[in-house]
């Protein structure tokens, strides 16, 4: 027998101290932490597909967010980011932490988000949907971006100004003008494709960006690219790709569109 201890409990023998070996775990290549909005129905669904690579795993926490998306409800998350980061696998190293809200990342500011993440996880690689989108635009070599959002006008103004402040041009900006996140998560693929067709017909752009982690694009990005001839990405699509690249995962997944065949600069 091994060195396991045996205890005699009458008719039942109990083995203690069973020998075991350790491997590197399911995240042997990259462990990714994701902060998901309490109201979000889409991030985890799309990440399961987009991060489905050997040795890669993601672990999420939820951050309180009202279903109504306004500048005020977005700002209200700022002081919760640190604690939501802290509860993702305490004591275990993460390679990347992503904050899963596009508009809040612009309201708070990317560096403000990163500072709060790093209070709990010093020196960890960080991203947000808009950080990832900027990395995607650079990977595409795109300067003129067609933007589609679900947001109401005051949030759209923040988004437009923030993207332009980073040196990109927005020849056309389109919105569904829906502030209820629970409805945004149910906007259909056909509605999105129709909106993209309208954007493409309106102005000459280098790439298309669908802003908001509740919007669903992952399973039709390649289809849209083939139809439009343009590279396309979304909040979740770009953020998943950026998490992989920040985590050192260079695998190409062209079934998810052009971006997943590119490396980050």
C-alpha positions in Angstrom: 0.0 0.0 0.0 0.9 3.7 -0.2 1.6 6.0 2.8 -2.1 6.6 3.2 -3.4 6.1 6.7 -6.1 3.6 7.3 -8.8 4.1 10.0 -11.0 1.2 11.0 -14.6 2.3 11.6 -16.2 -1.1 12.0 -17.5 -2.2 8.7 -16.0 0.8 6.8 -12.3 1.5 6.2 -11.4 5.2 5.6 -8.2 6.1 3.8 -6.5 9.3 4.7 -3.6 11.2 3.1 -4.1 9.7 -0.3 -1.1 10.4 -2.6 -1.7 12.8 -5.4 0.1 14.7 -8.2 -0.5 18.3 -9.3 -0.6 19.6 -12.9 -0.8 23.2 -14.1 -4.6 23.3 -13.9 -7.1 24.2 -16.6 -5.5 27.7 -17.0 -2.0 26.4 -17.6 -1.5 28.9 -20.5 -3.6 31.9 -19.4 -5.9 32.7 -16.5 -8.2 35.6 -17.3 -10.4 37.5 -14.8 -13.4 39.3 -16.1 -15.6 41.8 -14.3 -19.1 41.4 -15.7 -22.0 43.8 -15.2 -24.8 42.5 -13.0 -27.2 43.4 -15.8 -25.1 41.7 -18.6 -26.5 38.6 -20.3 -23.9 38.3 -23.1 -20.3 38.5 -22.0 -20.0 35.0 -20.5 -21.9 33.5 -23.4 -19.6 35.0 -26.0 -16.4 34.5 -24.0 -17.1 30.7 -23.7 -16.7 30.5 -27.5 -14.0 33.2 -28.1 -11.7 32.0 -25.3 -12.2 28.3 -26.0 -8.5 27.5 -26.4 -6.4 24.7 -24.8 -5.0 25.8 -21.4 -7.0 29.0 -21.3 -9.7 29.8 -18.7 -11.6 32.8 -17.6 -13.1 33.5 -14.2 -15.6 36.2 -13.6 -17.1 38.3 -10.8 -20.2 40.5 -11.1 -20.4 44.2 -10.4 -23.6 46.0 -9.5 -25.1 48.0 -12.4 -28.6 49.2 -12.9 -30.3 48.0 -16.1 -30.7 51.6 -17.1 -27.5 52.8 -18.7 -26.9 56.5 -17.9 -23.7 58.5 -17.2 -24.8 58.4 -13.5 -25.2 54.6 -13.3 -21.9 54.1 -15.1 -20.0 56.4 -12.7 -21.5 54.5 -9.8 -19.4 51.5 -10.6 -16.1 53.2 -10.1 -15.7 52.5 -6.4 -16.8 48.9 -6.8 -14.1 47.8 -9.3 -11.4 47.1 -6.7 -13.6 44.7 -4.6 -14.9 42.9 -7.7 -11.3 42.3 -8.8 -10.3 41.1 -5.3 -12.8 38.2 -5.2 -11.6 36.6 -8.5 -9.5 33.6 -7.3 -7.9 35.2 -4.2 -4.3 34.1 -3.8 -4.0 32.7 -7.4 -2.2 34.6 -10.1 -4.2 36.0 -13.0 -2.5 36.9 -16.3 -5.1 39.5 -17.3 -8.1 41.3 -15.7 -10.8 42.8 -18.0 -13.4 45.2 -16.9 -16.5 44.4 -19.0 -18.2 47.7 -19.6 -17.5 49.8 -22.7 -19.3 53.0 -21.8 -18.2 53.0 -18.1 -14.6 52.6 -19.3 -15.0 55.9 -21.1 -17.0 57.7 -18.4 -14.5 56.7 -15.7 -11.5 56.6 -18.1 -9.3 53.6 -18.9 -6.5 54.6 -16.6 -9.0 55.1 -13.7 -10.3 51.6 -14.3 -6.8 50.1 -14.4 -5.8 52.0 -11.2 -8.7 50.4 -9.3 -8.0 46.9 -10.7 -4.4 47.2 -9.7 -5.2 48.1 -6.1 -6.3 44.5 -5.8 -4.0 43.0 -8.5 -0.8 45.0 -8.7 1.0 44.9 -12.1 -1.6 42.7 -13.7 -2.2 43.3 -17.4 -5.6 45.1 -17.8 -8.0 45.8 -20.6 -11.5 47.1 -21.2 -13.8 46.9 -24.2 -12.7 50.3 -25.5 -9.0 49.6 -24.8 -9.4 46.4 -26.8 -11.2 48.2 -29.5 -8.4 50.7 -29.9 -5.9 47.8 -30.1 -8.2 46.1 -32.7 -8.3 49.3 -34.8 -4.5 49.5 -34.8 -4.3 45.8 -35.7 -6.7 46.4 -38.6 -4.7 49.5 -39.7 -8.1 51.4 -39.4 -8.5 55.1 -38.9 -12.0 55.8 -40.0 -14.4 53.9 -37.8 -18.1 53.3 -38.3 -19.6 53.1 -34.8 -22.9 51.4 -33.8 -24.2 51.6 -30.2 -27.4 50.9 -28.3 -27.0 53.9 -26.0 -29.1 57.0 -25.4 -27.8 60.4 -26.6 -25.9 61.5 -23.5 -23.9 58.3 -23.3 -23.4 58.4 -27.1 -21.8 61.9 -26.7 -19.3 60.4 -24.3 -18.5 57.5 -26.6 -18.1 59.7 -29.7 -15.8 62.3 -27.9 -13.7 59.6 -26.3 -13.0 57.7 -29.5 -12.2 60.9 -31.3 -9.9 62.1 -28.5 -7.7 59.0 -29.2 -7.1 60.1 -32.7 -9.7 58.1 -34.6 -12.2 59.5 -37.0 -15.9 58.6 -36.9 -17.5 59.4 -40.3 -20.8 57.8 -39.2 -22.2 57.1 -35.7 -25.4 55.1 -35.4 -27.4 54.1 -32.3 -30.5 52.1 -31.4 -31.1 54.6 -28.6 -32.1 52.0 -26.0 -31.1 52.6 -22.4 -32.5 49.4 -21.0 -29.6 46.8 -20.9 -32.0 43.9 -20.7 -33.5 44.9 -24.0 -30.1 45.6 -25.6 -29.1 41.9 -24.9 -32.1 40.8 -27.1 -31.4 42.9 -30.1 -31.4 40.4 -33.0 -28.7 39.5 -35.4 -30.8 40.7 -38.3 -31.3 44.1 -36.6 -27.6 44.4 -36.2 -26.8 43.4 -39.8 -29.4 45.9 -41.1 -27.8 48.6 -38.9 -24.3 47.7 -40.3 -25.6 47.9 -43.8 -27.0 51.4 -43.2 -23.7 52.5 -41.7 -21.7 51.1 -44.6 -24.0 52.8 -47.1 -23.8 56.2 -45.3 -20.0 56.8 -45.3 -16.6 55.4 -46.3 -15.1 53.7 -43.3 -12.1 51.4 -42.7 -13.7 49.2 -40.0 -16.9 48.8 -38.0 -17.2 48.8 -34.2 -20.3 47.6 -32.3 -20.1 49.2 -28.8 -21.6 47.5 -25.7 -20.9 44.2 -24.1 -24.6 43.3 -24.3 -24.6 43.4 -28.1 -24.1 40.0 -29.8 -21.6 39.8 -32.6 -19.2 36.9 -32.0 -21.1 34.3 -34.0 -21.6 36.5 -37.0 -18.4 38.6 -37.3 -17.0 36.6 -40.1 -20.3 36.5 -42.0 -20.6 40.3 -41.7 -17.0 40.8 -42.9 -17.6 38.6 -45.9 -20.8 40.6 -46.8 -19.4 44.0 -46.3 -15.7 43.6 -47.1 -14.8 45.4 -43.9 -13.2 44.3 -40.7 -15.7 44.3 -37.8 -15.4 43.9 -34.1 -17.5 44.6 -31.0 -16.9 45.1 -27.3 -16.8 41.5 -26.4 -15.2 40.3 -29.6 -12.3 42.8 -29.2 -12.0 42.3 -25.4 -11.7 38.5 -25.7 -9.1 38.8 -28.4 -7.1 41.4 -26.4 -7.3 39.2 -23.3 -5.8 36.4 -25.2 -3.0 38.5 -26.7 -2.2 40.2 -23.4 -2.1 36.7 -21.8 0.5 35.6 -24.4 -1.9 33.4 -26.4 -1.1 33.9 -30.1 -3.5 31.2 -31.5 -5.3 32.2 -34.7 -9.0 31.6 -34.9 -10.1 33.0 -38.3 -13.6 31.5 -37.8 -14.2 34.5 -35.6 -13.2 37.0 -38.2 -10.1 38.9 -39.3 -9.2 40.1 -35.8 -8.7 36.6 -34.5 -6.0 36.0 -37.2 -4.1 39.1 -36.1 -1.6 39.8 -33.3 -1.7 43.0 -31.1 0.8 45.7 -31.8 
